[in-house]
Amino acid sequence: MQRFTPLLVDAARPCRHLPGDRWFVDETYVKVAGRWTYLYRAVDQHGQVIDVLASARRDQAAARRFFTAALSHGRRPVEVTTDKAAVYPRILDELVPEACHVDVA
């Protein structure tokens, strides 16, 4: 699986459209190789994955690292929907001040 995944991603890349301008961001706690890890993920309004980050911690540094990587993929969002994690407003105001931040329960 790990050997073929990069090949499939590269083959599918020309078929993908540009990321949308409305992002939905969430993090979850998953077990990876026997260790619990936080998994950050952003998808656009079309369901296309913008970026994914696995992190040992759920803190401001991890959120900044995730959003910096996600923003490097092209189009900047005009709206970002997240959960009510306290770290998101600060990071979004710093990295994407022009975006509207919507936090939902």
N, C-alpha and C positions, 0 to 999 in steps of 0.2 A: 504494500500500500504506500509506504513512504517513498519507495523508489519511483512509482508511477504518478503520484500526485503532482509533482512539479511539471511533468510532461503534459498532463491533462490541463493544468492551469495555463501553460504556454500555448497549447493548441486552441483553447477556448478564448484566449485574450482578444483576438481580432473580432470575435462575434459580440463582444460586450460593448454596450454604449457608454457614454460618459456618465460618471456618477451624477445623481440628481442633486438638487439644492436643498432638499429637506432630509435631514438625517435623524435616525432613531438610534440612540445609544443605550446600551445596558451592559451590566457586568453580572457574572454568575460565578459560582464556585464549583469547579469540576475536578475530578481526579485524573491526573495525567501521569502515566508511568508510575502509578502507585502513590503519587504525592498530590495533595490538595493544592489547587492553583486557582487564582482569579483569572477569569477569561473576559476581557473587554471586547465588545463587538459593536460596529456601527453598520447599519444598513440604510439605504436611501428609500425614497417613496415608492420605488419600483421593486423593492425587495433585493436589490443587488448589494452584495457585501462590499463595503468601503474598505474596512480594515479590521483585523483581529489582533489582539495582543494577549499573551499569557504572562501573568505576573505573580510573583510570590506574595506581593503585598497589594492592598487596596488603599492607596494613599494618594496624596497630591502629586508626588513624583511619578507614580505609575499612570495617573490620569493625564498628566502633561505629556509623558512619553507617548501614550496612546494617541492623543489628539494631534500632536506634532507629526506623527507618522501618518495618520489619516488625512491630515491637511496637505501632505506632500503628494497625494494621488491626483491632484487636479483641482476641480471646481470647489470653491468654498461654499459652505452652506449659508442659506439665508435664515434657516430655522433649524434648531437642534432640540429634539425632544429627549429628555432623560428621566430617570427616577429622581427622587428627592435627596440624593446623596449630597452632603454639604459641600463637597469639593468641586462639583461641576460649575456652579456660578462663577467662582473665582477664576478657574481655568478658562472658561469660555469668554469671560470679560477680557482676559489677558490675550488669548490667542485669536479669538474671532469676535471682536467687540461689535461688529456690524450685524451679527446674527441675533435673531430673536430666540431666547431660551425658554422653552416650555418644560416645566417639570410636572410630572403626573405621578400619582400614587401607585 
